[in-house]
Amino acid sequence: MKTGREQLISWLERTRHNQSELAEILRISRPVLSKFVKGHRRPTLELAVKIQDTTGVPVESWVLHVRGTSTRRRKQAIVASAVSGV
């Protein structure tokens, strides 16, 4: 799976939106969005859900890729709780 950063860049290129437009839609500053695009930061779970709703970039793509079944299950539980608002 591509990282959230890679998918976000692809979405921006495919839709021909610029970072300022997407930042406005997400109600965040352009410099904050730029840090996600450059890979310097990852969004909070709440913001990752907004990004997913707007662009289709899955929440789990922002979580560090890790190996192991127990870690994978924990990651899925975190994502599920963020999406359901628990």
C-alpha positions as CSV (number, residue, x, y, z in Angstrom):
1,M,0.0,0.0,0.0
2,K,1.2,3.5,-0.8
3,T,1.7,5.8,2.1
4,G,-0.8,8.6,2.8
5,R,1.7,11.1,1.6
6,E,2.1,9.3,-1.8
7,Q,-1.6,8.9,-2.2
8,L,-2.3,12.5,-1.3
9,I,0.2,13.7,-3.9
10,S,-1.4,11.5,-6.5
11,W,-4.9,12.9,-5.6
12,L,-3.6,16.5,-5.9
13,E,-2.1,15.7,-9.3
14,R,-5.1,13.8,-10.6
15,T,-7.7,16.3,-9.5
16,R,-5.5,19.3,-10.3
17,H,-6.3,20.9,-6.9
18,N,-3.5,22.8,-5.3
19,Q,-2.5,22.6,-1.7
20,S,-4.1,25.9,-0.8
21,E,-7.5,24.6,-2.2
22,L,-7.3,21.3,-0.3
23,A,-6.2,23.1,2.9
24,E,-9.2,25.4,2.7
25,I,-11.6,22.4,2.2
26,L,-10.0,20.6,5.2
27,R,-10.0,23.9,7.2
28,I,-6.3,23.7,8.0
29,S,-3.5,26.0,7.0
30,R,-1.5,25.4,3.8
31,P,1.8,25.2,5.7
32,V,0.3,22.3,7.8
33,L,-0.9,20.5,4.7
34,S,2.5,21.1,3.1
35,K,4.2,19.2,6.0
36,F,2.0,16.2,5.3
37,V,2.8,16.4,1.6
38,K,6.5,16.6,2.3
39,G,6.4,13.8,4.8
40,H,7.5,15.9,7.7
41,R,4.3,15.3,9.7
42,R,1.3,12.9,9.8
43,P,-2.2,14.1,10.4
44,T,-4.1,13.3,13.6
45,L,-6.6,10.5,13.4
46,E,-9.4,13.1,13.3
47,L,-7.8,14.9,10.4
48,A,-6.9,11.7,8.6
49,V,-10.6,10.8,8.6
50,K,-11.4,14.2,7.1
51,I,-8.7,13.6,4.5
52,Q,-10.2,10.2,3.7
53,D,-13.7,11.7,3.4
54,T,-12.4,14.4,1.0
55,T,-9.8,12.6,-1.1
56,G,-10.4,8.9,-0.5
57,V,-6.9,8.5,0.9
58,P,-7.4,5.7,3.6
59,V,-6.9,6.6,7.2
60,E,-4.6,3.6,7.7
61,S,-2.2,4.8,5.0
62,W,-1.0,7.4,7.5
63,V,-0.1,4.8,10.1
64,L,3.4,3.5,10.0
65,H,3.7,0.2,8.2
66,V,4.6,-2.4,10.8
67,R,4.9,-6.2,10.6
68,G,3.3,-8.7,12.9
69,T,-0.3,-9.9,13.4
70,S,-0.7,-8.4,16.9
71,T,0.6,-5.0,15.8
72,R,-1.6,-5.1,12.7
73,R,-4.7,-5.8,14.8
74,R,-3.8,-2.9,17.1
75,K,-3.5,-0.6,14.1
76,Q,-6.9,-1.8,12.8
77,A,-8.5,-1.2,16.2
78,I,-7.1,2.3,16.4
79,V,-8.3,3.2,12.9
80,A,-11.7,1.6,13.6
81,S,-12.1,3.6,16.8
82,A,-11.1,6.8,15.0
83,V,-13.5,6.3,12.2
84,S,-16.4,5.3,14.5
85,G,-15.7,8.2,16.8
86,V,-15.3,6.0,19.9
